[in-house]
Amino acid sequence: MMREALSQWDYVIAAYAVALLALGWLVVWSWRSMTKAEKRRDAAKREGRARARQAR
């Protein structure tokens, strides 16, 4: 079926698709940033404990 004009629903579906892709990217980016921050925190805790033991 050929159409000459796009209906408004084509734009609505495209907008939802873009929004869902952006949301998915944001979730993945946030999760990776959180895990990196947790690793840095754990490394700092280990380093602090090691220094405390050496100071005794």
C-alpha positions as CSV (number, residue, x, y, z in Angstrom):
1,M,0.0,0.0,0.0
2,M,1.5,3.3,-1.0
3,R,0.8,6.5,0.9
4,E,1.8,10.0,0.0
5,A,1.9,11.5,3.5
6,L,2.9,10.0,6.8
7,S,0.3,9.8,9.5
8,Q,0.9,11.3,12.9
9,W,1.3,7.9,14.4
10,D,4.5,7.3,12.4
11,Y,6.0,10.2,14.3
12,V,4.7,9.1,17.6
13,I,6.1,5.6,17.2
14,A,9.5,7.1,16.1
15,A,9.5,9.4,19.1
16,Y,8.8,6.4,21.5
17,A,11.5,4.4,19.8
18,V,14.1,7.2,20.2
19,A,13.0,7.7,23.8
20,L,13.3,4.0,24.7
21,L,16.7,3.7,23.1
22,A,17.9,6.8,25.0
23,L,16.5,5.4,28.2
24,G,18.2,2.1,27.6
25,W,21.5,3.8,27.0
26,L,21.1,5.9,30.1
27,V,20.4,2.9,32.3
28,V,23.5,1.0,30.9
29,W,25.7,4.1,31.3
30,S,24.5,4.7,34.9
31,W,25.0,1.1,35.9
32,R,28.5,1.0,34.5
33,S,29.4,4.3,36.3
34,M,28.0,2.9,39.5
35,T,30.0,-0.3,39.4
36,K,33.2,1.7,38.6
37,A,32.5,4.0,41.6
38,E,31.9,1.0,43.8
39,K,35.3,-0.5,42.8
40,R,37.1,2.7,43.5
41,R,35.4,3.0,46.9
42,D,36.4,-0.6,47.7
43,A,40.0,0.0,46.7
44,A,40.1,3.1,48.8
45,K,38.8,1.2,51.8
46,R,41.4,-1.5,51.4
47,E,44.1,1.1,51.0
48,G,42.9,2.9,54.2
49,R,42.9,-0.3,56.2
50,A,46.3,-1.3,55.0
51,R,47.7,2.1,56.0
52,A,46.0,1.8,59.4
53,R,47.7,-1.5,60.0
54,Q,51.1,-0.2,59.1
55,A,50.7,2.8,61.4
56,R,50.2,0.5,64.5
